[in-house]
Amino acid sequence: MGTKGIEIVGMNVNDLIGLLSKAYADEWLAYDQYWIGAKVIKGPMKEAVIAELTQHAGDELRHADMLARRIIQLGGTPVTEPEEWYSHSNCGYDAPADPFVKAILEQNIKGEQCAILTYQ
């Protein structure tokens, strides 16, 4: 990265790549949480919830792509080992142990609240 790029970033590039890597890990874990939740969900209105979870999963995947491209632009490498997502993550991952609609939605709301705090 050139000096103009460093000036635009306004902070240590390695620190920025570290923050972006954490967000990248969060997005992948959120993608999986939404995706698998849509597969195992049970209960009332599950078809509507499946559609919503599937849409959100796609959003998270697009976010991960944007972060990966920015990390590469800054001269870094996105986290390449999925097991490392856990150690980089801000928000973690809640496996859908309880597949019922209310529990799945509560897990995903918790994840979204963490993501909002992270990006703020």
N, C-alpha and C positions, 0 to 999 in steps of 0.2 A: 504494500500500500504506500502510495506517495505521500509527501508532506502535506499536500492540499487535502487529501483524504483524511489524514490524521487530524488536521485542523477542523474539518467538518465534523468529525466524530466528537471531538472535544473531550476525549478521555482516553485512557490507556486502551489500545485496541485489544490487547489480550484480555483485559477485564471485561470489555464489551462482548468479546467472543464467548467468554465464560457465562455471562448473563444470557446471551442468546442461546447457548447450548443448554442451559437449564430450561429455558422456555421451549426449546425444541423437544427436549425429553418430556416435558409436561404435555405438549401437543400430541406426541405419539401415544403416551399413556391414556390421554383423554380420548383419542381416536379409538383405541382398543376398548376402553370402558364403554363408550357409546355403542360401538359395533357389536361387541359380545352381548351387551345388555339387550340390544334389539333382537338377538337370536334366542335368548333364554327367557325372555320376559313372559309373565303369566298374569292373568287377572283381567278386570274390567277395562274396556276400551283399549285393549292391548294393540289392536291394529293401528289406531291413531298414534299411540305412543311409539310403536315400531317405526312409523313414518317419520316422526319427529327425531327419534334417536338416530336413524339412518342419515337424515339431513345433517344433524349435528356432527356425526362421525365424518362426513365429507368435509364439513367446515374445518374440523380439527386437522384433517389430512392436508388441506390447502394451507393452513397456517404453518404446519411443519415444513411444507415445501418452501414457503416464503422465507422462513427462518433459515433453512438449509442454504438457500441461494444467498442470503445476506452473509451468513458465516463464511461461505466460500469467497464472496466478494471482498471480505475483510482479510482474506488470507488464511482462514482457519479450515478445519475439517469438521463436519457435523459428527456427532456421536455415531459411530458405526456399529457398535455392539448393543443390541437391544437390552441385554442384562445391565448395561451401564446406565440406562434411562433412569433406573431407580436411584442410583447414587447422585445423579445430576438433578433429579426432579425437585421442584418446589412443592408440588401438590400431591405427589404420590399416586397411588392407584387403589381403588376399592373394588375388589372382585365382587361380582354380583352373586354372593352366597345366598341371598334371599331374592329369588327371581320375581317376586310380586311387584306390580306396578309402583305402588307407593315407595317401597324400599329402593327400587332402581332410580326413580325420580329424585328421591332424597339424596342418594349418592351423587347423582349428576349435578344437582344444584350445589352441593358442597364443593364439588370440583370446579364448577363455574365461578363460585364465590372466591375460591383460592386463585383462580386464573385472573380474575379482575384485580385482586390485590397485587398480584405479581406484576401485571402490566402497568399498574398505577405507579 
